[in-house]
C-alpha cells in the first residue's frame, strides 16, 4: 500500500512524488486525466525537465502510477497538486481542485490526511476541511505549498525549506514528519499562514517585475536606458536593486497575484491590480512598437518570433503565459497577411507546430528575410547570437526587438539597416554641448 498518493501528476505533483520516493516513501501518482496517467505509464510524461525524468526512472517501485483511487488499508496522505487557474473575473477557478477533492473523499478513510500543495486563496484549506466534515469524514488537513520553479522542480524539493501549516497540531506534525524526509521544514502555525506565504512570495516577485517594467516603460517614453540607470543608481547603494526589465510570462506569477487579490477586501486591491496592469501594458508596448515598424514597412511579408517558451532560465518548453504567443495573436489580428516563423532553443519543431506557428530549423532560417525578429524570452542561446550575421540575412531595414535585454550588450551599428531595440531602452537623446 502507498504511504502517500499524489493527486495531480503534472510537473509539480510528479516532482514531489519523485522526491519523496527517493527518500523511501511509497508514493502513488494519480491524475483524473487518463491521457496523463497513460503517458506516465509509458514513461513519456508531459514535462521537459530532464532531471525530473531521471528521478522518475530512478524511483523504481517506490513510485508508481495509480489507475484508480481506492481505499487504503493503512492511514494515507493525499497530496493535492492540481492546477488552480483563475477565471476571467480573477477569482479562483476551482474546477480541478473540486474534482481532486471529490476523488479523494470518495475513498478516504478516518485517519487519512489531505495536504493542499496547490497554490490557493487564503482560507481554502479550511473551507475544504469543513466540506469534508460536512460529509462525515474525519480527515486531517494541512497546507503544504509547493515553491519550486519550473526547470528546477525536482531539485527545489530538497534545496528549499518546506512550509507547512495544519488545521490542528496533529495534522501539522504529520505534515512536518512527511516533508522532513526532504530537508528543512518550517511550521507556520496555521493553514492560512502557509497559504499566504506562497502567495506573498510570488506576489512579491511579480510586483518587483512590474515595478521594473513600469520604470522601463518610462525610459522608453523619455529616450532613456533603464538598464544603464539601474546599474548606475544601484552601484554601492543597497536600497535600490530592481529586477531585470522584461514582460512576465508563465502560468503562476500573475495568476497568484489574482488569487491574493481574491483573498483581500475589495478596497485594498489597487496595488495588486496595478501589478497585472503593468504587465499587460508592457506586452502592449512591445506590440505597439512592432505595429509602428510594420506600418512603415509596407512590403513586410514575414516576421520571426524566437523564444516561444515562457522563459529561458532555467530552460523550459512550457508555453503557458508565453509572451511570444501573445504577440502572435496580436500580429494575426492586426497583420493577417504576414507569415510568422518561430524558433526556440528548448522546443522541438513539433511542439512549435502545435502552437499554430511555422517552425524554423534554426535561428538564422527563422530570421531569413524577416521584417522583424523578436527575442521573446531570455534563453542563454540569445546572449551568444552574432547579431551582425543575423542582420545580414534579415530583410533590409528590419527591426530586432529584444523583450528581456538578453542582447543588450551589443552596442554597435548593424548592417542591412537593421535597427536593434531593447525593451526599456528608448531612442538615445543627443547630449547638448
N, C-alpha and C positions, 0 to 999 in steps of 0.2 A: 504494500500500500504506500501511497505517497505521503510525505511529510507536509508538502506544500503543493498547491495547484495554482498555476498562473492562469488567470482568465484574461485573454487578450495577448496574442502571441506575435505582435509586431516587434519592432526593434527594442522598445523599452521592456516589454514583457519577456522577450527571449533573452535579453541581456541579464536581467536579474535572475531569471531561471537558470541560465548557464553559470552565472557566478555562484549561486547557492549550491548548484550541483557540483561545482568544482571543489566545494568545501565539504562534500559528503552528504548534503541534504538530498533526499529523494524528491525529485520535482517532476510534476506533470505539466505539460503545456497544452492549454485548451483555447480554442477560438470558436466563436459562433459561426465563423465563415468556413464552410467545408473546403473551399479552394485554398485558403491559407493553411488549414490543417494538412491537406494533401501535399502542399508544397513543402511543408516541414518534413513530412514523412519521406518525400522523395529527395530530401536534402537540397532543395532549391528555394531557400527562404527569400522573402521579398525585402531584403535589405542588402546593401552593398558593402557593409563593413567587414573587411576580411578577418580581423581579429575575432569578431563575434562568430563568424562562420567556423573558424578554427576551434573556438571554445565549445561550440555546439558539438562538433565532431569529437572533441576530446572528452566530453562529458560521459559518453558511453551510456550504460544502463541507468545511471542516476538521473538522467534527463530523458523523458520520452513524451511522445505526443498522445494526448488523451482524446479519443474519438467521441466519447460521450461522458458527461459528468454523471457520476453515480455516488451514492452514499459511501463514505469510507468507514472502515471498521474501527479505526483509531482517530483521535482528535486531529483535525486537519486545518491548515491555514490556507485560505483562499486569498491570493494577491490579485487585486483588480488593477489591470494595466491597460485599460481601453482608452481610445481617443475621447477627448472632451472638447469638441468644437463649439463654436458659438453660432447662434442664429443670426439672421440678418439684422435683428434688433439689438444684438450684442449680448443677449442672455445665453446661458448655458444650454446647448442642445444635448439633452440627457439621453438621447436615443441609445447610444452604445452603453452608457452606464446603466440605464434601466434594464437593458437586455442582459447585461452581465449579472446584475443582481437577481433578476428573475431566474436565470440558470442556476445560480448558487442556492437561492432559497428553496428551490425545488428539491435539492438533495442534501442540504446542510443538516447536521445533527447537533444536539446540545453539546456544548464544549468546543465546537468549531469556532474559528476566528476568521474575520474578514478584515483585511488590511487594504486600505484605499491608497494605491500608489499613483493613480492618475491625478493630474492637476485639476482641482475643483474649487468652486467658490467656498468661502469660509462658511462653515456650518453644514456642509454637505454630508460629512461622515456621520454627524449626529442625526441628521434627518434620515439617512439610510438605516441607521440603527433603530430609530423609532418605528420605521416601516416594518422592519423585521420583527420587532417586539409586538407590533400590532397583529402580526401573523403567528403569534405564539412561539416564536423562535428565540431560544436562549443562546445568543451568539456574542462573541467578544469583538468589538470594533476598535480600530485604530487607524490613524492617518500616518502613512509612511511614504511620503512623496519621493518620486524619483527626481534627481537633479543632474543626471548625466546629460552630455551634449551629444548630438548625432555625430558620428565619426569616431567617438571615444566612449560609446555607451557601455561597453564591457569593462574597459579599464577603469572607468569612473566609478563602477560599483565598489571598487576596493580603495581608490585614492581619495574619494570624497567621504566626509562623515555622513552617516545615515541618520536622518532626522525621524523621530517617532513621537507620536502623541496619542495616548489612549483615552478612551472614554472613561476608563477606570484603571486602577493600579494593576489589576490582573492582566488586562489587555496590554498595557504599556510594558510590563515585564516580559510578556510573551513576545511582543514585537521586538523589544531590545535584545532578547536572547537569540531570536532568529537572525537578526541583522548583525549581531556581534560576530557571527562567523565570517563576515566580510571585512570588519575593521571597526573603527571608532563609531560609537552610537551616541547621539545627543537626544535626550528625552526633554522635549519642550513643555511637558506638563499637561497638555490638552490636545485633542484632535484639532481644535480650531487654531491653536498656535502653530502646529505643523503645517496645516493647510495655508495659513497666512505666510509662513516662512518661504514656502515655494513660490507663492505669488509675488511676494515682496522682492525676492531675488531676481525674478525675470522682469518685473516691472522696473526695478532699479536699472537693470541693464538696458531695457527698451527706452527708458527716459534719458539715459546717457546718450544713446544713439540719436534720439530725437533732438536733444539739445545741440549736439554736434552738427546735425543736419540743418537745424534752423540757422546756426551760425554760418554754415557753408552756403546756404541759400542767400544769406545776407551778403556774403562775399561775392557771390555770383552777381548780385544786383549792383554792387559798388566797384566792380573790377578789381577785387582783392583775391589773395590766395589764402584760403583757410588753413592749409597745412603749414605754410610758412609762418602765419600768425600764431598758430597753436604752438609750433616749435619755439618761436621766439618768446612768446608770453609765458610759456611753461618752463623755460630754462631756469633752473635753480629757484623755482617758485612752486612749492609743493601744493599750493591751494588752487592750481589750475592744471588739470590733467584730463582734457576732454577725450572722448572716444574718436576713433578714426571715422571721418565722414563717409557716408555711403548708405543707400537705401537698405532697409532691413527686409530680409526675406525669411522664409521658413514657416513652419506650422505653429510655432509656440509663442514667440515674444508678444506680438500684438494681440494674439488670442488671449494670452494670460492677462494683459492689460484690461481687456474687456471683462474677463472673469473677476478681476479685482473690483472693477467698476460696478459689477453686479452685486458686490458684497458690501458696498458702502452707500450711505444716503445720497439721494439724487443731487442734493445741493453741493456736495463736495467732489463731484466727478470732473470738474472743469480741467484739472491738471491731467487726468488720465485721458480724457477726450482729446486734449491737446497733443498728447504723445502720438495717438493714432493719426490725428490731423497732420502732424508734422511729416510723418512717413508717407502719407497719401500725397502731400504737397511735393515731396522730394521726387517721387516717381513721375508726378505730373510735370515737374520742371524739366526732367530729362526728356519726356515725351514732347514737350513744347519745343525744346532745343532741336530735336530731330525734325519736328514739323517745319520749323523755320528753315532748316537746312534743305529739306526736301522741296519746300515751296520755291526755293531759289535754285533748284536743280531740276528743271522740267524734264530732263531726259533720263532721270533715275529709273532703272529697271529692276535693281535688286539691292538689298542690304543684307548684312550679316549680323546675326546675334550670336555672341560667343559667351560661354559660361552659363549654360542653361539650368544647371542645378542651383538651388537657392543659396549655396555658399561654396567656397572653395577651400576653406581652412576650418577644421580638417576636411579633406576632400570627401564629398558625398555625391550620390547620384539621385538624390531626392529632389523632386520638382515642386513640392508643396510650397506655396508662397514665393514662387520663382519670380524675380524681377524681370527676367528675360521673357517669360510667358505673358506677364502683364503688358510689357511693351509690344509683344507680338499681337496681342488682342487689339491694342490701340492702333497699331500700324495697319492691320487688316481692315479696321473700320474707317480709318482716315485715308489710307492709301491702298485701296484694294487691288490695284493693278501691279503693285510692287512685289516681286518674289522675295521671300525671306529664306536665306540659307542659315544653317545653325551648326555649331561645333562646340563640344565640351570635352575637357581633358579627362573627365571621370565617367562619362556616359558612352554607351555603345551607340552605333548608328540606329539599331532597332529601338532603343529607348528614346532617342530623339525623334524618330519617325512616329512613335506612338503619341508624341505631344502634338502632332499635326504639322511639324516643321520639316523642312527638307534638309537632311543631314549632309554634311560635307566630311570627307575623309581626312581633312587636315585644316588647320587654321588658314594656311595660305590659299587653299582651294575655296574656303568659305569667303575669304576676302576678295577673291578674284573678280575684278570689275564691279565691286560693290560701291555704291554711292555713300554708304555709311557702314562702319564696323563698330559695334557696341560691345565693350567688355563688361559684362553684366555682373560677374562675381569676382572674388579675389583669389582664384586658384593660383598657386605659385608659378604655374606654367606661363602666366601672363607677364610675370616680372622678368622673364628671360626672352621676351619677344624682341626680335630685331625689327623695330618699328620702321626704319627706313626701307628695309627689304619688303616689309608688308605693304608700305605705301606705294612701292613700285608696281604691285600687282592690282591695287585698288583702282577704282575709277578716278580719272583726273578731277581734282577738286573735291574729293571725298572728305568726310569727317570721321575721325577716330574718337569715339566717346568712351571715356573710362569712368564707370559708375562708382568705383571704390578707391581709385588712386593707386592701383597696383602698378601702373606705368608712369606714375607722376615724376619719377626720377629723370625721365627723358626731357631735356631742355632745349634741344636743337630744332632746326627747321627741317621738316620732312619734304622729300621730293614729291613730284607729281602734284604740287599744290595742295597736298593733303593737310588738313587742319587737325591738330591734336587738342582735344578739350577734356579736362578732368573735372568731375563734379566737385564744386566748391572752389574752383579757380576761375574767377571772372577774367574777362579780357584785360590784359595788362594796360594800366594807365601810365602815360608818359610822366616822368618826374620833371617838374619845371626847373629851369636853371636858377 
